[in-house]
Amino acid sequence: MARISLDLLQQFVLAARLGNLSRAAEQANLTVSALSHQIRQLEQRVERKLFDRGPRGVQLTAEGRRLQGAVAHHFEGIDRALANYRCRREEALTINTLPSVMSSWLVPRLARLVAAHPELELNLQSSTGLVDFERDPVDVAIRYGRGVWPGVESEKLFDEWIAPVVAPVLLERMRDTGCDDVSGWPLLGDPGDRWHDWFADIGGSAPNRYVAKFDTTDALQRAALEGMGVALGRMVMARPLIDAGLLHVLGKRYQHIPDAYYLVYPARSKDHAGLRIFRDWIHAEAVLYGQSMAHMSGRH
């Protein structure tokens, strides 16, 4: 067999990892058609079918899994070897964070950073999964949790607070009922079902059933905005809507939860000039936000 080009194998590994040709083509700066052609070309060269194609993406065949196992770690090794060279441009910074933090907290504040440091070139990415700094070309990330992630520097930014939030339309609808007890309102089940912790803290017990339950915080918050019921809102997402009058905190009671938001970055980013600027700026913004939440919750 004639030598197979590394490009073909690299595109195969990328498509195998993502399981989606559109996303793989975007990362490879190719059209979907061009990437599909390269994969077919590789299949012809090895005389094996490597992918099963379906409406939800592509899946590796048994032969495809065998090839991936044989070659993928070589490309991962190359990526790790090149990781230390990804930060050469000191003014360019790639930031990854959760979609909810990106839209509700980070983006509304970035104008101040850009105005103070116009030399920065920011590349913003959002994802729900943890960043693999050895594989992904990311300099710094914002993550939510307990602050313990192996192999990275972790610096706490600010705490998370939750509170029952309700849309004005439901507030008006329930006004005549005279019901002041949260448990008497239509409640929406939240990811992680924090209602049990909420009632354990303030007294009472969570209901046996909810009006509806959602598996994502975005969907839960949207249902609250539509007046479907009361949601336990995470303030990082709900605070802008509360400030805009689109949601109200029912009973004005807030609960501090163990999870918080952290700035995380690999050792290779420590001396990156752009990261030093971003790090100082975001810590200052986090202090201001923490102070505003302490005032809002009545815990000074």
N, C-alpha and C positions, 0 to 999 in steps of 0.2 A: 504494500500500500504506500502511495506517495505521502510525503509529509503533510500533515494537516496544520493549517495556519493557527496561530494562537488566537487570532481575532475570532475565528469560528468557535473555538472552545470557550473563549471569554464570554461571548454572547450567549452561548448555551448555558454556562454557569449562572449568568445573570437571570436569564429567563427561568431556569430551574429554581433559583432562590426566591424569586418574586411570584412565580406561578401565574403571571399575567403579562401577556406580550405588549400591551399598551404601555404599562408602567416600565417594563424592561426597555422598550424602544425609546421612551422618554429619557431614561437614565443614560442610555448609550448614544443619545443624539442621533437616532435613526428613525426612519418611518417604520410603522408596523409592518408594512409590506416588505421593506428591505430586511428587517429582522427575521420575518418568516422565511424569506428566501434563503438567508444564511443558515437557518436551522434545517431547512429541507436539504440544503447543500451538504451540511454535516451528516445528516441521516443517510444521504446517498454515499458519502465517502466511507462511513463505517458499516453501511449496508444493514442498518438496524433502525427500527422506529423508536424514537427517543421520547416523544410526547404523545399523549392522547389529548385531542383538542375538544373542548366542550363549551357550552354557553357561558360558564362562569370562569373560564380561563383555561389554562393548560395544566396537565398533570403528567409527571414522569411515568414512563413505562418501567418495567423491571430492568430492561437494558439501559434506560435513561438513568435510573437510580445507580446502577452499577458504574456507569461512566462518570456521573457526578461524584460518587465516592472516590473515584480514582484520580480526578483532576482538580476538584474544587479546592482542596486544601493547599494546592500549589499556588493558586491565585490569592488565597487568603494570606499565605506566607509573603507573597510579593507586596500585598497591601500593607501588611505589618511592617515590612522592611522600609516602605516608602512613607510611612505615617509621619515620621519626624521631619519630612521635607515638605509637608503640606501647608505649613504656616509661613512660607517665605515672605509673602506680601503682608507687611505689618499692618497696613491700613484696612485689609479685608478680613471680615469676621463672619463665620457661619454659625448661626444660632439655631438650636432645635428646642422646641418646647411643645407642650400639649396644646391641641387646637383651642381649648377653652381659655387657657392662659394667654395664648397668642392674641385672640380677638378681644377678650374682655379686659385684660390687664396690661399686657406688654405694648401692643400697638398704640393704644391711646396715649402712652407716655413717650413713645419713641421720638416724637417731634422735638422734644427738649434735648434729647441726646444728639440728634442730627444737627440741631441749631448750634449746639455748643461745640460739636466736633464734625464739621462738614467734610473733613478728610476721610472719615470712615466709609467703608463700603460694606453694607450689611446684607447678608444672604440669610433670609428667614425661612426656616423649615418647621413644619408641625407634624407630629406623629404621636400615637398613643403608646408605642412600644419604647423600651429602653434603647438608647443609642449604644452601638458597639463602636467605641472610639478607635479601636484598632482597625476596623473595616470601613467605617463611614467617614467621609471627609467633613467632620463636624468639629468645631473648636470648643464649643461650650453648649450646655443644655440647662434647661430649667425643668426640674422634676418634682413630683408630688409623692410624699411617703414619709418614712421615718428617718431618712438621711443616711442610711447604711447601704452603700452600693460598693462592691469590691472593685479595686483597681482605679478609682477616681478620687479626686479631691472633691469634698462636699462641704458647702457653706450654707447655713440656714439663711433664708431671706425673710420670710414672714409666716405667721401662723394662719391656720384656716379656722373660720367660724361658720357655723350653720344656724339657721333660724327658719321658722315656718313662714313662707312667703305666699301671698295671695294677690290675685289680680283685682283691680277696682270693681270690675263687673261682678265678681263673686262676693266681694265685700259688701256691695250694695244689696245683692240678692239675699245675703244672710243677715242683714242689719235688723230686719223686723223679727227675726227668730229669738233675739235676746240671748243667743248662745255665746258665752264668753270662753267656754272650755274648748281648747283646740280639738280634743278628741270627739267633740260633737260636730265638727265640720267634715265635709267630704275630703278625705286624705288620699294623697297619691304616694304609692310605694316608690322608694328611691333605691338606687344602686347601693348595695351593702345594707339596706334596710336599717338606717340609723334612727328610725322612729323609736325602736325599743330602747336605745341608749338615751334618746331625748326624754321619753316619759319616765325612765328610771331616774333621770336627773331632776326633773321638775315635779314628779309625782304622777301617779296614774299608770295606765298601761296602754300599750299600743292596741289598736283594734284587731279583730280577727280577720277582717277583710279590708281591702282598699277599693276605692272607686276604680283605680287602674294602677298597674305596676309597669315600670319601664326599666329597660336594661342599660340605658345611657343617660347621663346627666343632661345632655342637650335636649333629648326628647322630654324628659321630666320637666325641665324648665319651660319648654315650649307649651306643654299641657297646662302648667300653672298660668302662663301668660294668657292663654285662651279662656281662663276661668273654669277649667275642668275640676280643679280641686286645689288643696293646699299642699305645697311641696316643701320639703326641707331643703332650702336653697343653700348652696355653698357660696359664701360671700364674694369670692373672687369672680364668680360668674354673675351672681345676682346683684351685687352692689351697684353697678352702672344702671341697671334697670330700676332699682329702688330710688337712686338719685334722680332718675328721669320721671318718677311717678308711675311707672308701668307695673311695678310690684310694690306691695306694702308688707312690712314685717308684722305678722299677727301676734299681738300680745307684747311686742317689743322685747322679746326674750331671745338671747343669743347663747349658743353653747360652743365653747372652745373644744376642738377635737385634737387627738394626738398627732394626726398627720399634718405636715407643713410643706412649704415650698422651699426648694434648695437649688442653689447654683452648683452645677457639677461640671468638671472638666478634667481632661487627662493631664498627666505630668508634662507631656510635650507642649501643652498650651501655656504653661506657667510664665514663660518669658515673652509671650506674644503681646506686642504693644497694644494692639486693638483690644485684646481681652482685658488688659489692665485698665484701659479706659472704661470699657463696658462694665467691668466688675465694680469699680468705684462708683459709677453712675447708678447701677441697679441696686447696690446696697443702700445708697442714699434714698432712692425712690422707695425701697422696701421699708426703711425707717419711717418715712412720711406716711406710707400706707398703714403700717402697724399702729402709728399714733392715731390716725383717723378712725381705725377700727376699734381701738380701745375707747375712744371718745364716743363712738356710735353705740357700742355695747354697754357703756356705762362702767367699764372697768379701767380706770385711770391708773 
